[in-house]
Amino acid sequence: MDIKQQLIQEIDNTAAPLLVEVLDFLQFLKAKQIEDAADLKEARESLASVATEGTVSWQDLKAEIGL
């Protein structure tokens, strides 16, 4: 039995109030996966930018943000 069939079997044997929580958790996990993928893409773009543009000194960064 594959994982999807196991989940369906568990769903069939679960009360509705618990299913609401399971659905909420599944939607949370899916949203987190999308957010994590976006964060990873942004990190890769930042690394690529550093490779092509170089880095900023700590003093320049502090001055830029007003510290």
MODELLER restraints for C-alpha pairs under 7 A, 6 or more apart:
rsr = mdl.restraints
at = mdl.atoms
